């Protein structure tokens, strides 16, 4: 147990501590993004249902939005997040040990915590990516649904889609 070995362990301990803090910040940012996706879905579904939508594309959009909600919610599901050191076990187990032994134990527990927390952040990241991809599909389906409904409404009024007035027509002098 040389001073050099203790310095090395102290350096490793500080690096791992910083990595765990950055990992915790990453998980918090992923949670924020997943919450925003859920908020968007909660706002979008009633707006979509309030419009007269084309049946198949509209149902596809609503189902896709509901799927986005479920996937994003799974990403937010509470999981066991490792925070080290746990205060009471640390005091109980290491109060009579040398600094070298304490640093060695801290380094070991921080490595284990980092690896377990990595699984949680990967899961959150996958769920965010999946929900964004499904959200894109839902937006496309709702756009198609609204376009079809708009075209159907225009043809029912005896106006073809190409002959409907546009904003430009309303501004031009007669």
Secondary structure, 3 states (H helix, E strand, C coil): CCHHHHHHHHHHHHHHHHHHHHHHHHHHHHHHHHHHHHHHHHHHHHHHHHCCCCHHHHHHHHHHHHHHHHHHHHHHCCCCCCCCCCHHHHHHHHCCCCHHHHHHHHHHHHHHHHHHHHHHHHHHHHHHHHHHHHHHHHHHHHHHHHHHHHHHHHHHCCCCHHHCCCHHHHHCCC
